[in-house]
Amino acid sequence: MGRLAVSLGLSSVLLAGCSSSGNQSNQQVRDLQATVAALQKQLAQSTTSTTPLTVASSTVAGQSATATASAPRGQSTPTPASTTPQPFAPAVDGDVTVLANGYGLPGTTGYDTAVAFRVKNPSSQAGILRMPCRVTVSSGPDVIFASDGRDAVTLRPGESHVVVYETTAIKGTKPTAASVQFYPAPSMYVDGKGLSDTTKWDVANSRVTCDKSFIQCNVTADLTWKGDAPQRNVSISVVTHQAGDNSGPIVGAGNGQPDYSFQQITTGQTVPVQVSTFGYVQNGPTGGLTLPSGPLTLEIYVASEPVTP
């Protein structure tokens, strides 16, 4: 329609200039009509139509976007800007597990929820320091909770460890799934030598104790620091596998830290910890609640920061 409007406009302008009569006028009209026809043909050949081109969906640091562009027919499409993720961005390694214990509230049900996953640093050279992440929890197709994005992960080069996110804010709808998004920035990639070596933590006397009258089980353990520099901001993440090793399904998860009196832990010092975990309680064969049967295996990750002068 745009091309037709332009052609008619040219005809009107050219014919409007005719004011003579007789044979000369007729000849002028024929000449002008021929000129108009030539211009219309030239216009049709020079007018370029556009064909929509779809750019494939791409992912950058956990954010997805789909773009649609138009390029003139017969011309090459410009190469889009690089959408390659950060080369050392952490990634969730394996499944994300959601554990929820329901409890009664006036007119509704609340859910103590733990989201457990494993995060991995693919770089063998750069460490990752306090990279923010957001946990989004859903029930079926509906998102029912999203964290504020202030939680963060720290990983040494090549390190992989468990992460547990906890919330008591979910009410009314039982969570069934979750996803994790990281927010990388250049300043968060650091020399791995400056990060604490988490393999220097020794975990002993770990055990799970449960009371069937409660919806939580407690994990207790003794932590000993065997590294050189004193440590602070010590935290512990625990997942419990229903199997004789870490290959079984996760049935419990939680976070904890030593008592506040242990603000600084020196080489060789041992401190006790206790973590209240979500999960464990399962539907029994008769519809009641029961604790999981069979062997349970604890997977414990201890994080800390070196004390700086």
C-alpha positions as CSV (number, residue, x, y, z in Angstrom):
1,M,0.0,0.0,0.0
2,G,2.9,2.4,0.7
3,R,4.3,1.9,-2.8
4,L,0.9,2.5,-4.5
5,A,0.4,5.7,-2.6
6,V,3.8,7.1,-3.7
7,S,3.1,6.2,-7.4
8,L,-0.3,7.9,-7.5
9,G,1.2,10.9,-5.9
10,L,3.8,11.2,-8.7
11,S,1.1,10.9,-11.4
12,S,-1.0,13.6,-9.9
13,V,1.9,16.0,-9.6
14,L,3.2,15.5,-13.2
15,L,-0.3,15.6,-14.8
16,A,-1.2,18.7,-12.9
17,G,1.5,20.6,-14.9
18,C,-0.4,20.1,-18.2
19,S,-2.2,23.3,-19.4
20,S,-2.1,23.1,-23.3
21,S,-4.8,21.8,-25.6
22,G,-5.1,20.1,-29.0
23,N,-2.6,17.8,-30.6
24,Q,0.3,19.5,-28.8
25,S,-1.5,19.0,-25.5
26,N,-2.3,15.4,-26.3
27,Q,1.3,14.8,-27.2
28,Q,2.4,16.4,-24.0
29,V,0.0,14.2,-22.1
30,R,1.3,11.1,-23.8
31,D,4.9,12.2,-23.1
32,L,4.1,12.8,-19.5
33,Q,2.3,9.5,-19.2
34,A,5.3,7.8,-20.6
35,T,7.5,9.6,-18.2
36,V,5.2,8.6,-15.3
37,A,5.3,5.0,-16.4
38,A,9.1,5.1,-16.6
39,L,9.3,6.6,-13.1
40,Q,6.8,4.1,-11.8
41,K,8.9,1.3,-13.2
42,Q,12.1,2.8,-11.8
43,L,10.4,3.3,-8.4
44,A,9.2,-0.3,-8.3
45,Q,12.7,-1.6,-9.1
46,S,14.4,0.6,-6.5
47,T,12.0,0.2,-3.7
48,T,13.3,-2.5,-1.3
49,S,11.0,-4.7,0.8
50,T,12.0,-6.0,4.2
51,T,12.0,-9.5,5.4
52,P,11.8,-10.2,9.2
53,L,14.8,-12.2,10.5
54,T,14.5,-14.0,13.8
55,V,17.6,-14.0,16.1
56,A,17.8,-17.1,18.2
57,S,17.2,-16.9,21.9
58,S,20.4,-16.4,23.9
59,T,21.4,-16.5,27.5
60,V,23.7,-14.1,29.2
61,A,24.6,-14.7,32.9
62,G,21.2,-16.3,33.6
63,Q,19.2,-13.8,31.7
64,S,17.4,-14.8,28.5
65,A,16.2,-12.6,25.7
66,T,14.7,-13.1,22.2
67,A,15.1,-10.4,19.6
68,T,13.5,-9.8,16.2
69,A,15.3,-7.7,13.6
70,S,14.5,-6.6,10.0
71,A,17.1,-6.6,7.2
72,P,16.7,-5.4,3.6
73,R,16.2,-8.2,1.1
74,G,19.4,-9.0,-0.7
75,Q,21.6,-7.4,2.0
76,S,23.6,-9.2,4.7
77,T,22.4,-9.1,8.3
78,P,24.9,-7.5,10.7
79,T,26.4,-9.9,13.1
80,P,24.8,-9.4,16.6
81,A,26.9,-8.3,19.5
82,S,28.5,-11.2,21.4
83,T,26.2,-12.8,24.0
84,T,28.8,-15.2,25.4
85,P,28.4,-15.6,29.1
86,Q,31.1,-14.6,31.5
87,P,33.9,-17.1,31.0
88,F,34.1,-18.0,34.7
89,A,30.4,-17.6,35.6
90,P,29.4,-20.2,38.2
91,A,26.8,-22.7,37.2
92,V,24.4,-25.0,39.0
93,D,25.8,-28.5,38.9
94,G,23.0,-31.1,38.8
95,D,19.5,-30.8,40.1
96,V,17.9,-28.2,42.4
97,T,16.0,-29.9,45.3
98,V,13.1,-28.3,47.2
99,L,12.2,-29.5,50.6
100,A,9.2,-28.1,52.4
101,N,7.7,-28.9,55.9
102,G,4.1,-27.7,56.3
103,Y,2.7,-26.3,59.6
104,G,-0.7,-25.0,60.5
105,L,-1.5,-21.3,60.5
106,P,-4.9,-19.6,61.0
107,G,-6.8,-20.3,57.8
108,T,-3.8,-21.5,55.8
109,T,-0.6,-23.6,55.9
110,G,3.0,-22.3,56.2
111,Y,6.0,-24.0,54.6
112,D,9.5,-24.0,56.1
113,T,11.4,-24.4,52.8
114,A,15.0,-25.3,51.9
115,V,16.4,-25.2,48.4
116,A,19.5,-27.3,48.0
117,F,21.8,-27.3,44.9
118,R,25.5,-27.7,44.0
119,V,27.4,-24.8,42.5
120,K,30.6,-25.1,40.4
121,N,33.3,-22.7,39.4
122,P,34.4,-23.8,35.9
123,S,37.7,-21.8,36.0
124,S,40.9,-23.5,37.2
125,Q,42.6,-20.1,37.7
126,A,40.1,-17.4,38.9
127,G,38.3,-17.5,42.2
128,I,34.8,-16.0,42.7
129,L,34.2,-13.7,45.7
130,R,30.7,-13.0,47.0
131,M,28.8,-13.3,43.7
132,P,25.0,-12.5,44.3
133,C,22.4,-15.1,43.4
134,R,18.6,-15.2,43.5
135,V,16.5,-18.2,44.2
136,T,13.0,-18.4,42.7
137,V,10.5,-20.9,44.0
138,S,7.5,-22.1,42.1
139,S,4.5,-24.4,42.5
140,G,3.6,-25.9,39.1
141,P,3.8,-23.1,36.6
142,D,3.3,-20.3,39.2
143,V,6.2,-18.4,40.9
144,I,5.3,-18.2,44.6
145,F,8.5,-16.7,46.0
146,A,11.7,-15.0,44.9
147,S,14.6,-14.1,47.2
148,D,16.0,-10.5,47.4
149,G,19.3,-11.5,45.6
150,R,21.5,-10.6,48.5
151,D,22.7,-14.1,49.1
152,A,26.1,-14.8,47.6
153,V,28.5,-17.6,46.7
154,T,32.3,-17.8,47.0
155,L,34.3,-20.4,45.2
156,R,37.9,-21.2,44.8
157,P,39.2,-22.1,41.3
158,G,37.6,-25.3,40.2
159,E,35.6,-25.7,43.4
160,S,32.2,-27.3,43.6
161,H,30.1,-27.4,46.8
162,V,26.6,-27.6,48.1
163,V,24.5,-24.5,48.8
164,V,21.4,-24.3,50.9
165,Y,18.9,-21.4,50.8
166,E,16.2,-21.3,53.5
167,T,13.0,-19.3,53.8
168,T,9.9,-19.3,56.0
169,A,8.0,-16.8,53.9
170,I,6.0,-19.2,51.8
171,K,2.4,-19.7,52.8
172,G,-0.7,-21.2,51.3
173,T,0.9,-23.1,48.4
174,K,3.4,-25.9,48.7
175,P,6.6,-25.3,46.7
176,T,7.5,-28.0,44.2
177,A,10.5,-26.6,42.2
178,A,13.1,-23.8,42.2
179,S,15.7,-22.1,40.0
180,V,18.9,-20.2,40.7
181,Q,20.3,-17.1,38.9
182,F,23.8,-15.6,39.4
183,Y,24.8,-12.0,38.8
184,P,28.5,-11.8,37.8
185,A,30.6,-8.7,37.6
186,P,34.3,-8.3,36.8
187,S,35.2,-7.2,40.3
188,M,34.0,-10.5,41.7
189,Y,36.7,-12.5,39.9
190,V,39.8,-12.7,42.2
191,D,43.0,-14.4,42.6
192,G,42.1,-17.8,44.1
193,K,45.1,-17.7,46.4
194,G,43.4,-15.1,48.6
195,L,40.4,-17.3,49.4
196,S,40.3,-19.7,52.3
197,D,41.1,-23.3,51.5
198,T,37.9,-25.0,52.6
199,T,39.5,-28.4,52.4
200,K,41.4,-27.4,55.6
201,W,38.3,-27.8,57.7
202,D,38.0,-31.2,59.4
203,V,34.4,-32.4,60.2
204,A,34.1,-35.1,62.8
205,N,31.4,-36.7,65.0
206,S,28.6,-35.8,62.6
207,R,25.2,-37.3,63.3
208,V,21.4,-36.8,62.6
209,T,18.9,-36.8,65.5
210,C,15.2,-36.6,64.9
211,D,12.1,-36.6,67.1
212,K,8.9,-37.8,65.4
213,S,6.9,-35.1,67.2
214,F,8.8,-32.3,65.3
215,I,9.1,-31.5,61.6
216,Q,12.8,-30.8,61.8
217,C,15.9,-33.0,62.4
218,N,19.1,-31.7,63.9
219,V,22.6,-32.3,62.6
220,T,25.5,-32.0,65.0
221,A,29.2,-32.1,64.3
222,D,32.6,-30.9,65.5
223,L,34.6,-28.5,63.2
224,T,38.4,-28.2,63.4
225,W,40.4,-25.7,61.4
226,K,43.7,-27.1,60.2
227,G,44.8,-24.2,58.0
228,D,47.3,-21.5,58.9
229,A,45.5,-18.1,59.1
230,P,42.8,-17.7,61.7
231,Q,39.2,-17.8,60.3
232,R,36.1,-15.7,60.8
233,N,32.5,-15.7,59.5
234,V,32.3,-19.5,59.6
235,S,29.1,-21.0,58.2
236,I,28.0,-24.6,57.5
237,S,25.7,-26.0,54.9
238,V,24.3,-29.5,55.3
239,V,22.4,-31.9,53.0
240,T,21.4,-35.4,53.9
241,H,21.2,-38.1,51.3
242,Q,18.9,-41.1,51.7
243,A,21.6,-43.6,50.7
244,G,24.9,-45.0,51.8
245,D,26.7,-42.2,49.9
246,N,26.1,-38.9,48.2
247,S,24.4,-40.5,45.2
248,G,21.0,-40.8,46.9
249,P,18.2,-38.3,46.9
250,I,18.4,-35.3,49.2
251,V,15.9,-35.7,52.0
252,G,17.1,-32.9,54.4
253,A,19.0,-29.6,54.2
254,G,19.8,-26.6,56.3
255,N,22.4,-23.9,57.3
256,G,24.1,-23.0,60.6
257,Q,27.1,-21.5,62.2
258,P,29.1,-21.9,65.4
259,D,28.0,-20.1,68.5
260,Y,28.6,-16.3,68.4
261,S,31.3,-16.7,71.1
262,F,33.5,-18.3,68.4
263,Q,34.1,-15.1,66.4
264,Q,37.6,-16.1,65.5
265,I,38.9,-19.7,65.1
266,T,42.6,-20.4,65.2
267,T,44.7,-23.3,63.8
268,G,43.9,-26.5,65.6
269,Q,40.8,-25.1,67.4
270,T,37.7,-27.3,67.5
271,V,34.2,-25.9,67.8
272,P,30.8,-27.6,68.0
273,V,27.9,-26.8,65.6
274,Q,24.3,-27.8,65.4
275,V,22.1,-27.3,62.3
276,S,18.3,-27.6,62.2
277,T,17.4,-28.9,58.8
278,F,14.2,-28.9,56.7
279,G,12.9,-32.1,55.1
280,Y,13.1,-35.7,56.3
281,V,9.4,-36.0,57.2
282,Q,7.7,-38.0,54.4
283,N,4.2,-39.4,53.8
284,G,3.9,-42.9,55.3
285,P,2.1,-45.9,53.7
286,T,-1.1,-45.1,55.6
287,G,-1.1,-41.4,54.9
288,G,0.6,-40.3,58.1
289,L,4.1,-38.8,58.5
290,T,7.2,-40.8,59.0
291,L,10.9,-40.4,58.9
292,P,12.9,-41.8,56.0
293,S,14.2,-45.4,56.5
294,G,17.5,-46.9,55.5
295,P,21.0,-45.3,55.7
296,L,21.5,-41.6,55.7
297,T,24.7,-39.8,54.4
298,L,25.6,-36.3,55.5
299,E,27.3,-33.9,53.0
300,I,28.7,-30.9,54.9
301,Y,30.3,-27.8,53.5
302,V,32.1,-25.3,55.7
303,A,32.8,-21.8,54.5
304,S,34.9,-19.1,56.2
305,E,37.1,-16.0,55.6
306,P,40.6,-15.4,56.7
307,V,41.1,-12.9,59.5
308,T,42.8,-9.8,58.0
309,P,45.1,-7.5,60.1
